[in-house]
Amino acid sequence: MRRAHMGNDQPYKPTAQMLEAENQHMEDQLSSKVKALKSLTIDMGNEVREQNKFLTEMDDDFDKSGGLLKSSMGRLKDIASKGGPRLWCYMFLFILFVIFICWVIIRFR
């Protein structure tokens, strides 16, 4: 890139003051960009901490649900191992109940 000439044939030479002002301007721009990046990284760190807390709570909830499901399956296995007509009666009544609830939902919707 060629520098503009100043009316005579001597090349344009910026003064020390002009260079200092340009450097100060560039320094200010860089400083503002660094501040923006710092703010962004702090926000990202806060978001990561919140998400980790949320995931930990969710993991605890899944563990509790898993324990509840395990105990329910144990009781269901006990009922199934006993067998007999009572089990079939309970199953039949449960199926009728589910069908009735579905009918009510569909009917009055």
N, C-alpha and C positions, 0 to 999 in steps of 0.2 A: 504494500500500500504506500503510495507516495504522499508526502506531506505537502500541504499547500504552500505556495511561495508568498513572500511578503512584499510584493511589488518589485523587489530587486531579485537578482539571481541567487541570493543566499538562501539555503534551506531554512525552514522554520525550526527553531530550537526552543522548546518549552523552558520556561524559567523554573527555578527551584520552588518558588511559591506555587506555581501552577501544578507542578508534580506533587507537592505536599498536599495541596487541596484535593487533587484527584485520589491520592492515597488515602486521605482522611475519609473521603466519600466512599471509597471501596471498603475501608475498614468498618464504617458504620453499617453498610449493607451486610457485610459478613457477620457483624455482631448481631444484627437483627435476625439473620437466618439461624445463627447458633442458638439464640434465645428461643426461637420457634421450635427448633429441633429438641432443645432441652425440655420445653413444655410438653411436646409431643411424647417424648420418651417417658416422662413422669406420668402422663395420662395413661400410656400403654402399660406401665408397671402397675398402676392402680387397677386397671381393668383386668390384668392377669391375676392379681391377688384376689379380686372379687370372684373371678371365674373359678379359681382354684378352691376358694371357700365353698362356692356353689357345688362344685363337683364332689368335694368331700362330704357335704351334707347329703347329696344325692346318693353317694356310695353307702353312707350310713343307712339311709332309707331303704335302699335295695337289700342291704344285709338284714334289716328288720323284716322286710317282706319275705325274704328267702327263709328266715326262721319260721315265720308264720305259715308259709306254704309247706315247709317240711313237717311241721307238727300236724297240719291239716291232712297231709298225705298219709302220715302215720295213723291217724284216726280212721281215715278212709280204708286203709289196708286192714285195720282191725275189724271194721264193719264187714268188709268184703270177705275176710277169712271166716267169719262166723256164718255168713250166708243165711240160707233158710228163707221161709216165706215172708218174714218180717222185712227183710231187705228188699224183696221184690215189691212189697206193698209200699214201702217208703219211696222207692224209685218211681212207681206208678203215680203216686200222689204228687211227687215233685214234678214229673213231666206234665201232669194235668195242670198244676199250678203255673208252670212256665207257659203252656199253651193259653191258659186263661188270661194271663198278663199280656201276652202278645195280642190276643183278640181284643182286649180292652183298649190297648194302645192304638190298634188299627181302627177300631170301631169309632172311638170318640176323638179322633184326630181331626 
